[in-house]
Structures are given as structure tokens and as C-alpha cells.
Amino acid sequence: MEKFASFSGLVAPLDRDDVDTDAIIPKQFMKSIFRTGFGDNLFDAWRYLDEGEPGADNSKRPLNPDFVLNQPRYRAAAILLARKNFGCGSSREHAPWALLQYGFKVVLATSFAEIFMGNCYKNGLLPVALEEAQIEDIFRRMRDLPAYVLTVSLENQTVSDGYGNSYGFAISAYVKEALMTGSDEISLSLAHQEETRAFEAQRFQRYPWLQHPVRI
């Protein structure tokens, strides 16, 4: 996955609590065996006025003019602002795929579903949990500014704007390192191949019967 260090982007406000994974990417689009093409159907039931189906030509579908991502000022947004319990519902990894493939790099909210957060980390999407008052501050400034841009620094663990406002956020050292180096769980394990081989050699020397299958 791509490395994540610092990112600046236009913010889009999704002023909702409890945005579940079926709203992020509806179940009918999970039939594909590929990991691409989900961005066009992100928030499908909210973005379009008709019911979407896999393989449909989305360019010919009627857009919902009231949905935030269809508004011209937010179409280039790369940071999504929401409220509490974002990513609740089923544990589909397709949800962060759809967000990333649409163009989002960061999701800001007061809280996230635990499994959704784990799926985000594994795919290079950064979920940032801020305090409720901080999220409310950002929503308020967005209403006053036509093109509100935030900078998210993973290295410094801060979210800031160009108006002197900055908020810190927490993240585990393990996840931070994985995102900043662009490493998934497999590549992080492979980085310790020599230690693994040394451990296995020592173990087989002490317990040689482990090298041979047991016949019954």
C-alpha cells in the first residue's frame, strides 16, 4: 500500500451518525472477485436516485442533487468529515476500498467501528478520531468557508488548517509505522525473516521430532 506521512485535502461534510458499511458500499456490489471499481458506487443509495446494480453505466444514472458529494464544491474532496460510530455494521473490507477508490485518504469522526478501523489501516486509509467538540468546530468552519482544506500529519499526529487551528489524535505505534512505511502485515512479518529462521533452527535443535510428521 502507499506510504502515508502528511496529506492536505479538501474536506467534504457527511453530517450523519452511524454510517454503516452497507451505506458505504451496498451489498449488491460485493459480488466482484476483484479489489477495484468500487469507488463509483460509494454511498450508492445516497448518491443516485435509482437503484444501482453491478456493471451499470453510472454516467447515465440520475444523481441525487441533495447529496453532499454531488455538490460541485465537494467533488474533489479527499477528506471525509462525519460524526460518531462511522463504519458500523458488517465487517466488509470493501468499505475502505470504496472510500479509497473514490479518492478519500482520511476520514474524520468522533468514533469508528473497531473492525472498520482495522480494515482501513490494512489498506492505507487513515481514520482519525477527534473529540466531539473538535469535530463540531470543523463542521462550523466548513459552513463559513467555501473550500476548507485540512492537513493531516501522521508523523506529528495532528489535524490542522491554515487558520491556526490544530488538533492532536492518538494512534498505536505499530499502526503508525505500518502506514508511514506503506507496510502491510505480511511485509512487516517478512522484515523479520532472519530472526524467524534463527528461532525455527533453535526450536528444531531442541525438539527435533517437530521436523517430522507423526504417523498414526
Backbone torsions as a table, in degrees:
resi	resn	phi	psi	omega
1	MET	NA	164.1	-178.3
2	GLU	-71.6	147.6	176.1
3	LYS	-70.8	147.4	178.2
4	PHE	-126.3	118.7	177.0
5	ALA	-123.6	-64.4	177.7
6	SER	-140.1	140.7	-176.3
7	PHE	-144.9	134.8	175.1
8	SER	-117.5	135.5	-178.3
9	GLY	-160.9	159.8	175.2
10	LEU	-68.7	141.5	-176.7
11	VAL	-102.5	136.6	174.1
12	ALA	-114.0	130.4	-177.9
13	PRO	-91.3	120.7	172.4
14	LEU	-110.2	91.0	-168.7
15	ASP	-82.1	70.7	-177.2
16	ARG	-143.3	146.8	167.4
17	ASP	-92.2	160.3	168.5
18	ASP	54.5	46.4	175.4
19	VAL	-75.1	109.7	-174.6
20	ASP	-90.5	168.7	-174.2
21	THR	-69.4	-23.6	176.3
22	ASP	-72.7	-27.8	173.0
23	ALA	-74.7	-36.2	179.6
24	ILE	-65.1	-48.6	176.1
25	ILE	-144.3	102.7	-175.8
26	PRO	-57.6	153.7	-170.4
27	LYS	-58.8	-31.2	-175.6
28	GLN	-67.7	-16.9	-179.5
29	PHE	-92.0	5.4	-178.5
30	MET	-94.5	11.7	-179.7
31	LYS	-79.5	-19.0	-177.1
32	SER	-69.0	143.1	176.7
33	ILE	-92.2	-0.4	-180.0
34	PHE	-99.9	162.3	-178.8
35	ARG	-102.3	19.6	-178.2
36	THR	-125.0	163.0	174.1
37	GLY	88.8	8.5	-176.6
38	PHE	-87.9	-18.5	-177.0
39	GLY	-61.1	-34.0	-179.4
40	ASP	-65.7	-19.9	-177.7
41	ASN	-113.7	16.0	173.4
42	LEU	-59.5	131.8	-178.9
43	PHE	51.3	40.8	-170.8
44	ASP	-55.4	-44.5	-176.4
45	ALA	-69.2	-20.2	178.5
46	TRP	-95.1	-30.5	-176.7
47	ARG	-79.0	-29.8	-174.1
48	TYR	-117.5	157.0	-179.7
49	LEU	-91.1	-12.8	177.0
50	ASP	-111.9	176.9	-179.3
51	GLU	-88.9	126.5	-177.3
52	GLY	-82.9	150.7	176.6
53	GLU	-134.0	148.9	178.4
54	PRO	-57.0	136.6	177.8
55	GLY	84.1	-2.3	-179.7
56	ALA	-70.8	152.1	176.2
57	ASP	-82.0	100.0	-175.0
58	ASN	-67.5	-21.7	-179.6
59	SER	-66.6	-18.6	-178.9
60	LYS	-101.8	2.3	-177.9
61	ARG	-89.0	145.7	179.9
62	PRO	-73.2	128.2	179.6
63	LEU	-84.4	149.0	174.0
64	ASN	-84.1	108.7	-175.3
65	PRO	-67.4	-16.5	-178.0
66	ASP	-87.9	-11.6	-178.4
67	PHE	-80.1	137.8	-169.3
68	VAL	-58.7	-39.9	-176.6
69	LEU	-72.1	-13.3	176.8
70	ASN	-89.9	-5.6	177.0
71	GLN	-79.6	132.2	-174.0
72	PRO	-51.6	-35.8	-175.6
73	ARG	-69.1	-17.7	-176.8
74	TYR	-112.7	2.6	-173.7
75	ARG	-68.6	-20.1	178.1
76	ALA	-101.0	14.6	-176.3
77	ALA	-66.2	143.0	178.3
78	ALA	-126.3	-2.1	175.5
79	ILE	-125.7	126.2	-178.8
80	LEU	-103.7	130.1	179.7
81	LEU	-108.6	122.8	180.0
82	ALA	-134.0	-166.2	-178.6
83	ARG	-116.4	-132.0	-170.4
84	LYS	-88.3	155.6	171.5
85	ASN	58.8	42.3	178.7
86	PHE	-72.6	138.0	177.8
87	GLY	83.2	20.0	177.4
88	CYS	-72.4	175.0	-180.0
89	GLY	98.3	-152.4	-176.2
90	SER	-67.3	159.1	-171.3
91	SER	-90.8	39.6	-176.0
92	ARG	-73.0	126.1	177.7
93	GLU	-70.9	-15.3	178.7
94	HIS	-62.0	-22.8	-178.4
95	ALA	-63.8	-53.8	175.5
96	PRO	-65.1	-30.9	175.8
97	TRP	-59.2	-46.1	-177.8
98	ALA	-64.3	-42.1	179.1
99	LEU	-63.1	-45.9	179.3
100	LEU	-64.5	-44.4	-176.1
101	GLN	-72.1	-21.0	172.2
102	TYR	-72.5	-34.1	-179.9
103	GLY	132.6	0.9	178.9
104	PHE	-80.9	139.5	176.5
105	LYS	-111.5	-24.0	-175.2
106	VAL	-139.6	142.2	170.3
107	VAL	-122.1	126.5	176.7
108	LEU	-105.6	133.6	178.2
109	ALA	-160.3	170.6	176.9
110	THR	-79.7	-26.0	177.4
111	SER	-161.1	158.9	-178.6
112	PHE	-133.3	152.6	170.1
113	ALA	-66.4	138.6	-172.0
114	GLU	-61.0	-45.6	-178.4
115	ILE	-66.1	-38.8	177.7
116	PHE	-60.6	-42.9	178.6
117	MET	-59.5	-44.2	179.3
118	GLY	-61.7	-41.3	177.8
119	ASN	-65.6	-35.3	176.9
120	CYS	-63.6	-48.7	-178.3
121	TYR	-58.9	-38.2	-177.8
122	LYS	-70.8	-15.6	-175.6
123	ASN	-117.6	4.0	175.4
124	GLY	87.8	11.8	174.2
125	LEU	-96.3	132.2	-175.0
126	LEU	-100.9	111.5	172.2
127	PRO	-89.9	125.0	-177.5
128	VAL	-116.2	119.4	178.5
129	ALA	-95.4	122.0	176.6
130	LEU	-117.0	165.5	177.9
131	GLU	-68.1	155.4	-176.8
132	GLU	-58.2	-41.3	-179.8
133	ALA	-65.3	-34.2	179.0
134	GLN	-70.1	-42.6	176.5
135	ILE	-61.6	-41.0	179.1
136	GLU	-64.1	-37.6	176.4
137	ASP	-59.6	-43.7	-178.4
138	ILE	-66.7	-42.8	176.5
139	PHE	-58.7	-41.6	-177.9
140	ARG	-65.3	-43.5	179.8
141	ARG	-67.3	-32.6	179.0
142	MET	-65.0	-33.0	179.0
143	ARG	-68.6	-24.7	-177.6
144	ASP	-95.7	-19.6	-175.3
145	LEU	-116.2	128.9	-175.4
146	PRO	-70.7	-27.7	-178.7
147	ALA	-138.9	85.6	-174.4
148	TYR	-91.2	121.8	-177.0
149	VAL	-113.9	136.8	175.0
150	LEU	-119.0	150.3	173.2
151	THR	-113.2	125.0	179.3
152	VAL	-109.6	115.7	178.2
153	SER	-105.3	110.8	177.5
154	LEU	-71.6	-36.3	180.0
155	GLU	-59.9	-45.4	-179.8
156	ASN	-91.3	-9.1	-178.6
157	GLN	56.6	53.2	-179.4
158	THR	-135.2	151.9	170.1
159	VAL	-119.9	123.2	-174.7
160	SER	-141.9	161.9	175.7
161	ASP	-124.1	-174.2	-179.3
162	GLY	-89.8	16.8	-176.4
163	TYR	-119.0	18.5	177.2
164	GLY	85.8	9.3	179.2
165	ASN	-99.0	132.9	-178.5
166	SER	-147.9	139.8	-179.8
167	TYR	-131.7	138.1	175.4
168	GLY	-90.5	154.6	176.3
169	PHE	-139.7	157.4	-177.8
170	ALA	-98.6	147.0	174.9
171	ILE	-158.9	145.8	-178.6
172	SER	-69.2	149.2	-179.0
173	ALA	-60.8	-37.4	-179.2
174	TYR	-63.7	-48.2	-179.4
175	VAL	-66.4	-40.7	179.5
176	LYS	-59.0	-46.7	179.4
177	GLU	-63.1	-42.3	-179.0
178	ALA	-61.4	-45.1	-178.6
179	LEU	-68.9	-40.9	-176.8
180	MET	-71.3	-27.1	178.4
181	THR	-96.9	-5.5	-178.6
182	GLY	68.6	34.4	-175.0
183	SER	-107.1	134.7	172.3
184	ASP	-95.3	-176.5	-175.8
185	GLU	-63.4	-34.5	-179.6
186	ILE	-68.8	-47.8	-178.2
187	SER	-66.3	-34.1	176.1
188	LEU	-65.2	-36.5	177.2
189	SER	-69.4	-41.3	-179.4
190	LEU	-65.2	-23.5	178.3
191	ALA	-66.7	-13.9	-179.2
192	HIS	-114.2	34.0	-177.7
193	GLN	-62.0	-43.7	-177.0
194	GLU	-63.9	-43.0	178.2
195	GLU	-64.1	-37.0	179.5
196	THR	-65.6	-45.3	179.1
197	ARG	-62.5	-40.2	-179.8
198	ALA	-65.3	-40.8	178.4
199	PHE	-63.9	-43.8	-179.0
200	GLU	-65.4	-40.5	179.4
201	ALA	-62.7	-42.6	178.8
202	GLN	-65.2	-40.8	-179.6
203	ARG	-65.7	-43.3	-179.2
204	PHE	-68.7	-28.4	176.7
205	GLN	-68.9	-38.2	-179.8
206	ARG	-78.9	-34.0	-177.0
207	TYR	-128.3	71.7	-173.2
208	PRO	-61.0	-24.6	-179.3
209	TRP	-67.2	-15.4	179.2
210	LEU	-70.8	-17.7	-179.2
211	GLN	-79.1	-13.3	-174.5
212	HIS	-116.9	136.5	177.7
213	PRO	-65.6	147.6	178.2
214	VAL	-85.9	126.9	177.3
215	ARG	-101.0	130.7	-179.4
216	ILE	-111.3	NA	NA
